[in-house]
Structures are given as C-alpha cells and as structure tokens.
Amino acid sequence: MPKLTVSGVGGVTTSTVGKGTVFLHSKCNGIIHTLQLQNMLHVPKNTNSLLSLGCWEQQQGCSIVIKHRKLSLLTKDDIPVACSTRLSNRLYQMSFVLAHTLHDTDFAFHVVTRLPSWANWHRCFGHVSYSGLQRLYDKLLVDGFVVNLSTKKPNCIACTKAKMTVMPYGPSAKRYTKVGELTHIDLWGKYNKASIHGNYYYLLLVDDASWYTTVAFLKEKNQATQHIKDYMMHLIACGHSPCTICMDRGTEFVNEALRTWCHPKGIRYQMTAPHSPSQNGVAEWMNCTLGELSCTMLVASGLPEFLWEAATKHAAYIWNLSFMKFIPNSTPYQLWTGCKPNIAHL
C-alpha cells in the first residue's frame, strides 16, 4: 500500500507502513471485552499507540463519557468497554492487549511485526516454562505482556541442563488461609561459594495464601531469627495477622529467642517430624524452583557462579509475577499487594 503521511503532537510528521483491522482485549469493570478496530494505521516509529475518539464516536452510535478525570468508551447499548484515567499532561491512558486473530476472518498484511517472541519472554522471565507464560497471557494476569503469537516455543538448552531433578514430593493440600496468616520458612545452604556480598545462605519465606516469596541472604545461620522477626513485624504493620510459622526443627528456628518473641504475639509453631523435610513441601518445592531458575539464568548468560545471590533474588522477583496453578486467576504479586503487575519493563 502507498505510504500515508501522519501528523502528530508537536508538529512531527511521519509515515505509515501498513493498514488493517486489529482485535484488542480491554478490561472494564472486571469484564474483558474484545474490540475490533478497523482501518488502523501502523506507524512503527511512533512511541505510543494513539486512538482517535472521533473515529470511535462515528462507529454505529458509539459514544464517549468523560467524568471525574475518567474517560469511558461506550457501545451503542451504552455498555462501557474501555476505561482510562487522565494523566498530568491531559492525555488519557488506556490499557489494551492484542487479541488472538479470529479464524474466520481473512487479513492481508504488508508489515513485519517486531513484537517480542515467546523465546524472548522465556528469557526475560528467568526461564519460567512456556505453559506458565501462555496462561499468564491468556488470563491477562499482567499488563504490558505483548508477544508475537506466530513465533515458536523452542526447546531451551539451558533449561535442560539446569532443571533435571528427582521426582517431586507430591501435590500439596488445598489451603484455606488469608494473606499473612501462615508462612512457610526454610533455610537454604551452606553454598560452597560465597556470593558477591559474602553470603552463604538464604532464608526463604513463602506466604501460604498467595505463594508470595521473600528471600533474605545470610552469612551465618544464626542471623535467621532476626530476619523472621522483621518479616512478622512487616506483616503486622501492613494490617495482616500472622498466626503460624511452618518450619523444620533446625536450631536456627527452634530456639528460645524466637519462641519467647512469637508466643506473646499469638504466633505458633507448626514443625515437621524429625528428618521429614517433605512435610514442609511448599518451602522445599520453592527452594527447588528458585534453584532451577537461578541456575538456568547463570548457565544461559554465562555469568560467574558467585552471582548466585543476584540470580536467586531475581528468580524470586520473577516468580512473584508468574502464573501458578494453585491461584489460577491472579499472580502472587497481585494477591500480596492488591495491584496488578506491569511487566513491560522486563
């Protein structure tokens, strides 16, 4: 198609390289809608995607409502299908996700899209599995997840090298806790190489309800007690009610200092049987997951082994943004903070 000239804000003029129909997903009032936008112009040099409100209003009786700094797009039946808030520069920002192409519609494209591939997102997410990424995309659990759906999901050599493990302990029982009530705790280490900050251990804390994972790095085992106290005080300060700590019988946990601190606050111990780490399956499984992800990232990037602390910390961060079969309609980050994460920066 011939190039069309487009004038934008600030007197800048650029050219289009394609024109066609686009299907987008939008979430408004908790409901996901699919919008069909026709005669869309593709301008690859444009930083932001712009929507013409005038063109929207011309479509079969669609309307626009602006009230209390919020803008809503309404169908001819006055059903809101997209919402936005006003920014400081008086523009309105909307969030859309590119929808799957409808199978009964024919399109002719003259443009090669440069959206990130599945392999790109696999690396950005610290080598989380493709199936987890697919569910994260399909369920719209995060913002900013745009991917070229036509790209393949190739086998990852680094994942094959780093993720070979023995059989897992088995499925965990269903949980009925609130955020902050029950925390699974475990101590990992001693690692045979000091991290860049001189640490040999890390303390793992996993919230039972959200599976939100926190790691604290230690030089000695006896530092674990203070980190557990700090974590519990953080929960209390955030309005949660910590009730139980699930842990093994290591002396870093079962000691008089921690017991006398927890007892007056109503925080009780839930200890595993001797020599039975599988009873603390959530923490053991999470240790395995973080170890796989951190090892895979180091193998794939070729970074030195002493950066295992940074890799583990990033693995925990990535995990909190990922899809989990135990909480299929959210992410650990959203349950923990109440905010939907945006992964466009990864």
Residue pairs with C-beta under 8 A, 6 or more apart in sequence:
1 18
1 19
1 110
3 15
3 16
3 17
4 15
4 16
4 19
4 41
5 13
5 14
5 15
6 13
6 14
6 15
6 16
6 41
6 43
7 13
8 14
8 46
8 50
14 43
14 45
14 46
15 43
16 41
16 42
16 43
17 42
17 43
17 44
17 110
17 111
18 41
18 42
18 109
18 110
18 111
19 39
19 40
19 41
19 42
20 39
20 40
20 42
20 107
20 108
20 109
21 36
21 37
21 38
21 39
21 40
21 105
21 107
22 36
22 37
22 40
22 98
23 34
23 35
23 36
23 37
23 98
23 99
23 100
23 101
23 102
24 34
24 35
24 37
24 96
24 97
24 98
24 99
25 32
25 33
25 34
25 35
25 96
25 97
25 98
25 99
25 140
26 32
26 33
26 35
26 81
26 82
26 94
26 95
26 96
26 97
27 33
27 95
27 140
28 72
28 80
28 81
28 82
28 83
29 80
29 83
32 140
33 81
33 82
34 99
35 81
35 82
35 96
37 51
39 55
42 111
44 111
44 114
49 96
51 94
53 64
56 62
56 64
56 73
57 63
57 64
60 76
61 76
62 73
62 74
62 75
62 76
63 74
63 76
63 78
64 71
64 72
64 73
64 74
65 71
65 72
65 74
65 80
66 72
69 85
69 86
70 83
70 84
70 85
70 86
71 83
71 84
71 85
71 86
71 92
72 80
72 82
72 83
72 84
73 80
73 81
73 82
73 83
74 80
74 81
75 81
82 94
82 96
83 94
84 92
84 93
84 94
84 95
85 92
85 93
86 92
87 93
95 143
97 140
97 145
97 146
98 115
98 146
100 149
101 107
101 149
113 148
114 148
115 146
115 147
115 148
116 124
116 146
116 147
116 148
117 147
117 148
117 151
117 152
118 130
118 133
118 147
118 148
118 151
118 152
118 153
119 151
119 152
119 153
119 154
119 156
120 147
121 133
121 145
121 147
121 346
122 128
122 130
122 133
122 153
122 156
123 300
124 343
124 346
125 133
125 318
125 321
125 322
125 346
126 293
126 294
126 296
126 297
126 314
126 315
126 318
126 319
127 156
127 158
127 159
127 162
127 292
127 293
127 296
127 297
127 300
128 293
128 318
128 319
128 322
130 153
132 322
132 323
132 324
133 323
135 141
135 323
135 328
136 142
136 145
136 322
136 323
136 331
137 145
137 147
139 323
139 328
139 329
141 323
141 329
141 330
141 331
141 334
141 340
142 321
142 331
142 340
142 341
142 342
142 343
143 340
143 341
143 342
143 343
143 344
144 342
144 343
144 344
144 345
145 343
145 344
156 296
156 300
158 296
158 297
158 299
158 300
159 296
161 296
161 299
162 292
162 295
162 296
162 299
163 292
163 296
165 288
165 292
168 285
168 288
169 278
169 281
169 284
169 285
170 278
170 281
172 281
172 282
172 285
172 326
175 182
175 208
175 209
175 326
177 208
177 209
178 209
178 240
178 241
179 207
179 209
179 210
179 212
179 240
179 335
179 336
180 207
180 209
180 235
180 238
180 240
180 241
180 242
181 208
181 209
181 240
181 241
181 242
181 243
181 244
182 207
182 208
182 209
182 243
182 244
182 245
182 246
182 270
183 205
183 206
183 207
183 208
183 231
183 232
183 235
183 242
183 244
183 245
183 246
184 204
184 205
184 206
184 207
184 208
184 246
184 247
184 280
184 282
184 283
184 286
185 203
185 204
185 205
185 206
185 228
185 245
185 246
185 247
185 253
185 283
186 203
186 204
186 247
186 248
186 280
186 283
186 284
186 286
186 287
187 201
187 202
187 203
187 204
187 218
187 221
187 224
187 250
187 252
187 253
188 201
188 202
188 203
188 204
188 287
188 291
189 200
189 201
189 202
189 218
189 221
190 200
190 201
191 200
191 201
191 308
193 305
193 306
193 308
194 200
194 306
195 217
195 306
195 307
195 308
195 309
195 310
196 306
196 307
196 309
196 310
197 217
197 309
198 219
199 217
199 218
199 219
199 309
200 218
200 219
201 217
201 218
201 219
201 220
201 221
201 224
202 215
202 216
202 217
202 218
202 309
202 312
203 215
203 216
203 217
203 218
203 224
203 227
203 228
204 213
204 214
204 215
204 283
204 286
204 287
204 290
205 213
205 214
205 215
205 216
205 228
205 231
206 212
206 213
206 214
206 282
206 283
206 286
207 213
207 332
207 336
208 246
208 282
209 335
210 327
210 332
210 335
210 336
211 282
211 286
211 324
211 326
211 327
211 332
212 320
212 332
212 333
212 335
212 336
213 286
213 290
213 316
213 319
213 320
213 332
214 231
214 316
215 290
215 312
215 313
215 316
216 227
216 231
217 309
217 313
218 224
218 227
221 250
221 251
221 252
222 252
224 252
224 253
225 252
225 253
225 255
225 257
225 258
228 245
228 253
228 258
229 258
229 261
232 242
232 262
232 265
232 267
235 241
235 242
236 242
236 265
242 265
242 267
243 266
243 267
243 268
244 267
244 268
244 269
244 270
245 253
245 262
245 267
245 268
245 269
245 270
246 270
246 271
246 272
246 280
246 282
246 283
247 253
247 254
247 269
247 270
247 271
247 272
247 280
247 283
248 271
248 272
248 277
248 280
249 271
249 272
249 274
253 269
254 269
254 271
259 269
262 268
262 269
272 279
272 280
273 279
277 284
278 284
286 319
289 315
289 319
290 312
290 315
290 316
290 319
291 312
293 311
293 315
293 318
293 319
294 308
294 311
294 312
294 314
294 315
295 311
297 303
297 311
297 314
297 315
298 305
298 307
298 308
298 311
303 311
319 332
320 331
320 332
320 333
320 336
321 331
321 332
321 333
321 341
321 343
322 331
322 332
323 331
324 331
324 332
327 335
331 341
333 339
333 341
334 340
334 341
